[in-house]
Amino acid sequence: MHNEMGERFIRLHKLDSKFGFLLDIKELLSTTNEAYIKEWCINVASFYNTDLDGLELFSEIVDGRMLLKTRDDVLITNPRELLRFIVQYGDESVFPNLRVALQILLTIAVSIASCERSFSKLKLILSHLRTSMGQERLSALTVLSVEQEIANKINFDDVRDRSAAVKARKIKL
């Protein structure tokens, strides 16, 4: 669990370092710090250089900000709403870099599949035939199933021998 949380926070930090400026839409659409946004645009475009042009992304953000200021009927609070507005506003030639950047942001998998795997393993373990199983045994089987890589490396003969040595009761006659 600790490793999973660590990996998740590392991925979130990487996502924020690339797309942090696009996550806070209110700040993006209202800020006057143009140099800050331009730096972020160039940074994200350097990583996705085949998909994005940083300077064009910056100019599209500025143009989009001006467009949204004239539209009082539109209230955008998150990246998904901004992408939806761009798609409804026009074809793919309208804000192409901003559209691609938002699509990349919204499709990057932040979650880690092993968390979801643990629930599917629990479902397999707690089948119809094993409903009478106690909670402690169910938890132990779930941990073994989720941590299968580590469990495969365990030499159970050594575990059995150590357990037998500890539990052995020798009586002198």
C-alpha positions as CSV (number, residue, x, y, z in Angstrom):
1,M,0.0,0.0,0.0
2,H,2.9,2.3,0.9
3,N,4.6,1.7,-2.4
4,E,1.4,2.2,-4.4
5,M,0.8,5.6,-2.7
6,G,4.4,6.6,-3.4
7,E,4.1,5.7,-7.1
8,R,0.8,7.5,-7.3
9,F,2.2,10.7,-5.8
10,I,5.3,10.5,-8.1
11,R,2.9,10.3,-11.1
12,L,0.8,13.2,-9.9
13,H,3.9,15.3,-9.4
14,K,5.1,14.5,-13.0
15,L,1.6,15.4,-14.3
16,D,1.7,18.7,-12.4
17,S,5.2,19.5,-13.5
18,K,4.0,19.2,-17.2
19,F,0.4,20.3,-17.1
20,G,0.0,22.2,-13.8
21,F,-0.8,25.4,-15.7
22,L,-3.8,23.7,-17.5
23,L,-5.2,22.2,-14.3
24,D,-6.2,25.5,-12.8
25,I,-8.5,26.9,-15.5
26,K,-9.7,29.9,-13.6
27,E,-6.1,31.0,-13.0
28,L,-5.2,30.3,-16.6
29,L,-8.0,32.3,-18.0
30,S,-7.7,35.3,-15.6
31,T,-3.9,35.6,-15.0
32,T,-2.0,38.6,-16.2
33,N,1.4,36.9,-15.7
34,E,2.1,36.1,-19.4
35,A,5.7,35.1,-18.9
36,Y,4.6,32.3,-16.4
37,I,2.2,30.8,-18.9
38,K,4.6,31.2,-21.8
39,E,7.3,29.3,-19.8
40,W,4.8,26.5,-19.0
41,C,3.7,26.3,-22.7
42,I,7.3,26.0,-23.9
43,N,8.0,23.4,-21.2
44,V,5.1,21.1,-22.1
45,A,5.8,21.5,-25.8
46,S,9.4,20.5,-25.4
47,F,8.2,17.2,-23.9
48,Y,5.5,16.7,-26.6
49,N,7.4,18.3,-29.4
50,T,5.7,16.3,-32.2
51,D,2.2,17.2,-31.0
52,L,2.5,20.8,-29.7
53,D,4.1,24.1,-30.6
54,G,4.8,26.0,-27.4
55,L,4.5,29.5,-28.8
56,E,1.4,28.7,-30.7
57,L,-0.1,27.1,-27.6
58,F,0.6,30.3,-25.7
59,S,-1.0,32.5,-28.3
60,E,-4.1,30.2,-28.4
61,I,-4.4,30.5,-24.6
62,V,-4.3,34.3,-24.9
63,D,-6.8,34.2,-27.8
64,G,-9.1,31.8,-25.9
65,R,-8.9,34.1,-22.8
66,M,-10.1,37.0,-24.9
67,L,-12.9,34.9,-26.5
68,L,-14.2,33.7,-23.1
69,K,-14.2,37.2,-21.7
70,T,-16.7,38.2,-24.4
71,R,-18.9,35.2,-23.7
72,D,-20.8,35.8,-20.5
73,D,-23.0,32.8,-21.0
74,V,-20.0,30.4,-20.7
75,L,-18.6,29.5,-17.3
76,I,-15.6,27.2,-17.5
77,T,-14.1,25.7,-14.3
78,N,-12.1,22.7,-15.3
79,P,-10.0,21.3,-18.2
80,R,-12.8,19.1,-19.4
81,E,-15.3,21.9,-19.8
82,L,-12.7,24.0,-21.6
83,L,-12.1,21.1,-24.1
84,R,-15.8,20.7,-24.5
85,F,-16.1,24.4,-25.3
86,I,-13.3,24.3,-27.8
87,V,-14.8,21.2,-29.6
88,Q,-18.3,22.9,-29.7
89,Y,-16.9,26.2,-30.8
90,G,-15.4,25.1,-34.0
91,D,-13.5,22.4,-36.0
92,E,-10.1,21.1,-35.3
93,S,-8.4,24.2,-36.8
94,V,-9.7,26.3,-33.9
95,F,-7.1,26.2,-31.0
96,P,-5.4,23.0,-32.3
97,N,-2.5,23.1,-29.8
98,L,-4.7,23.9,-26.8
99,R,-7.1,21.2,-27.9
100,V,-4.3,18.6,-28.1
101,A,-2.7,19.7,-24.8
102,L,-6.1,19.3,-23.1
103,Q,-6.7,15.9,-24.7
104,I,-3.3,14.7,-23.5
105,L,-3.9,16.1,-20.0
106,L,-7.3,14.4,-19.8
107,T,-6.2,11.0,-21.1
108,I,-3.0,10.5,-19.1
109,A,-3.6,7.7,-16.7
110,V,-2.9,8.9,-13.2
111,S,-4.2,5.9,-11.3
112,I,-2.1,2.8,-11.0
113,A,-3.7,-0.4,-12.3
114,S,-2.5,-2.5,-9.3
115,C,-5.0,-0.7,-7.0
116,E,-7.9,-1.8,-9.3
117,R,-6.3,-5.2,-9.6
118,S,-6.6,-5.8,-5.9
119,F,-10.4,-5.3,-6.0
120,S,-10.7,-7.7,-9.0
121,K,-8.5,-10.3,-7.1
122,L,-10.8,-9.9,-4.0
123,K,-13.8,-10.6,-6.2
124,L,-12.1,-13.8,-7.6
125,I,-11.1,-14.9,-4.1
126,L,-14.4,-14.3,-2.5
127,S,-16.3,-16.5,-4.9
128,H,-19.6,-18.2,-4.3
129,L,-17.9,-21.3,-2.9
130,R,-15.8,-19.3,-0.4
131,T,-18.4,-17.1,1.2
132,S,-18.1,-18.9,4.5
133,M,-14.4,-17.9,4.7
134,G,-13.3,-15.8,7.7
135,Q,-12.1,-12.2,7.3
136,E,-8.6,-12.9,8.4
137,R,-8.1,-15.7,5.9
138,L,-9.7,-13.6,3.1
139,S,-7.4,-10.7,3.9
140,A,-4.3,-13.0,3.8
141,L,-5.3,-14.6,0.5
142,T,-5.9,-11.2,-1.0
143,V,-2.5,-9.9,0.0
144,L,-0.9,-13.0,-1.4
145,S,-2.8,-12.6,-4.6
146,V,-2.0,-8.9,-5.0
147,E,1.7,-9.3,-4.0
148,Q,2.1,-12.3,-6.3
149,E,5.6,-11.3,-7.5
150,I,6.9,-11.4,-3.9
151,A,5.0,-14.5,-3.0
152,N,6.5,-16.4,-6.0
153,K,10.0,-15.6,-4.7
154,I,9.3,-17.2,-1.2
155,N,10.8,-20.6,-0.6
156,F,8.0,-22.3,1.3
157,D,10.3,-25.3,2.3
158,D,12.5,-22.8,4.3
159,V,9.4,-21.2,5.9
160,R,8.0,-24.6,6.8
161,D,11.3,-25.8,8.3
162,R,11.7,-22.5,10.3
163,S,8.2,-22.8,11.6
164,A,8.6,-26.4,12.6
165,A,11.9,-25.6,14.4
166,V,10.2,-22.8,16.4
167,K,7.1,-24.9,17.2
168,A,8.9,-28.1,17.9
169,R,8.3,-29.4,21.4
170,K,11.0,-31.8,22.5
171,I,10.4,-33.7,25.7
172,K,13.3,-35.4,27.3
173,L,12.4,-38.9,28.5
